[in-house]
Amino acid sequence: MDFQLTEEQQMIQAAAKDFAEQQIAPVAADFDASGEFPLSNIQAMGELGLMGIEVPENYGGAGLDTIGYVLAMIEVSAADAAHGTIMSVNNSLFCNGILKYGTEEQKQKYVRAIASGAEIGAYALSEPQSGSDASTMKSRAVLSDDGTHYTINARKSWITSGPYARYLVLFASTNPEAGAKGITAFLIDTEKEGFSRGKTEPKLGIRASATCEVELSDYQCAIEDRLGEEGEGFKIAMSVLDAGRIGIAAQAVGIAQAAYQASLTYARDRKAFGQEIGSFQMIQQKLADMKTKLEAARLLTLRAAWAKMESEKTGARITLDGSMAKLFASEAAMWIAHQAVQLHGGMGYSKEMPIERYFRDAKITEIYEGTSEIQRMVIARTETGLR
Ligand code: CAA
């Protein structure tokens, strides 16, 4: 076992850290307050290769590995989790699925646009009445008699980057009687007729990452824009989420890292009862537990990243690795952010410091891309083989 990072991994980590500290951290509070989408930063991140870290260079990406992706996600999310969300959807939920299941033409057209930062991507699985039970979706796609295109009618909710996305990976049923086995994946161009956007969600945290409903009404999707085979969509959705959950675990580690670092600084600087609060045992206990959970989350996330890299050679599923990393890291981030607020006292509750933002942002990591309850179910099902 070698914990040493490669030269390339160190380079992407340093580039992401530099950009995050110079360009993201100084504006994070303003974007959080206004809820404005950080479009110019996202485009600049694309130019740096951060929107397609694992995408081969011939499709416009940085051509690096999953560990490099995790390291960069941690640095960006430590500066601002909302930037991290947009980055993770472009990398994991959009590019990753097309790289794995797409045709050469789809990779050239869709992956290149997103990985280079020229356009923004999104992933449309959830519906108003179907969240955790994703296979019960009501969206429908019907193949034309001549087999050239599908007519899609769909209503999708909680679409991260939806208000700004040019392209979507969208799931709809082509055979409702077949349940999960009747779902098919499609690549949708939001500039085409039949596509519209619904209400934008007012959110507790990651406020600069825009989220909305989308609707497809008799949208005509050419057969060339079907991703994978008919009926293969649920498997595609789930295997994309296996990788996506590693990105969310990395985002959680980033938030936890920022909350811990701020707490450490505050414990050294802040004085009460004539001494630094970091010399009190109750504060020391918090710091010790925060640091230990943070590093455990980081290791589980990096191990899942390594498992994904191995799976590219073996074809093995990484469901267990992704779910464990996301479950542990998201709950660690929530707990660490909670402790950070408490340790900072009134300043932890004030918008003058970023601590309350870390607390609000951490919560979503326990919810999206599968709640903690779903991760526990996936882990237990995988381990026991029972349902
Ligand atoms: N990889 C490949 N195949 C998989 C798979 C995976 N990870 N998980 C399941 N499958 C396959 C199964 O093997 C099965 O196929 P077979 O019958 O041939 O074996 C088929 O898919 C159906 O699987 P299940 O019977 O396990 O399906 P289920 O209906 O019981 O659902 C679930 C399983 C784990 C609950 C799943 O629905 C799930 O993960 N739900 C959570 C959905 C989710 O994470 N939503 C988040 C939306 S994305 C998001 O948050 C948006 C954002 O913008 C950030």
Residues whose N, C-alpha, C, O or C-beta is under 5 A from the ligand:
A	BS01	CAA	Y123 L125 S126 G131 S132 D133 A134 S135 W158 I159 T160 A180 F234 K235 M238 S239 D242 T319 Y368 E369 G370 I374
